[in-house]
Amino acid sequence: MLQGLDQYIAAHATGDIVIVLHQMGNHGPAYFKRYPEAFERFTPACHSNQLEDCSDMEIRNAYDNAILYTDWFLVQVIDFLQQHDQQFETAMYYTADHGESMGESGLYLHGLPWLLAPEAQKHVASLMWFGRNYRVDRAAMQQLASQPLSHDNYSHTVLGLLEVSSQIRDPGLDLVRHQAGQGAISHSNFLPRQLLQEVARPPVSGGIR
Ligand SMILES: [Zn+2]
């Protein structure tokens, strides 16, 4: 997914660049198709898109393998951005599209109407990372991590990251707390990097099934 981006950036060395990466993530029910074989660390894993053919543990293992792969992928994105840290103010904003039921109260998958949906489906994972030149108020942002946030924040935050002025942008929904002079945030604060590098060895081959 990151192939060719270096050339694109080299060809657009000035100005702002927005890169949108849309991965399949953990989208079910075929969790086993969301990760390459080398990432099947939790076993036995469900290898069917008919979840009723698998045990709870097999379903969870397949889901966790896909999470592991997304973690690894995000590390690749962050490493990629860090390579361009000298030249750009780099930042990453990752968000899932929904949470997922893993058998709690007999429910699986996602997509129940808001009024009926359990917390697991409404609790959406997201992650922000900033390069060393992108100065944010780290303490203020860490406080945000425990606040209830939603997809409503997303577009206003992205516009804010790009310093876009627009009447449709609500600064109150922008999650980024800027502060001049603030030091860098290392992504080792966010992700178990060493573990992920270990998991990523040997290099993945064969692509996604
Ligand atoms: Zn989805």
Residues whose N, C-alpha, C, O or C-beta is under 5 A from the ligand:
A	BS01	ZN	H27 D97
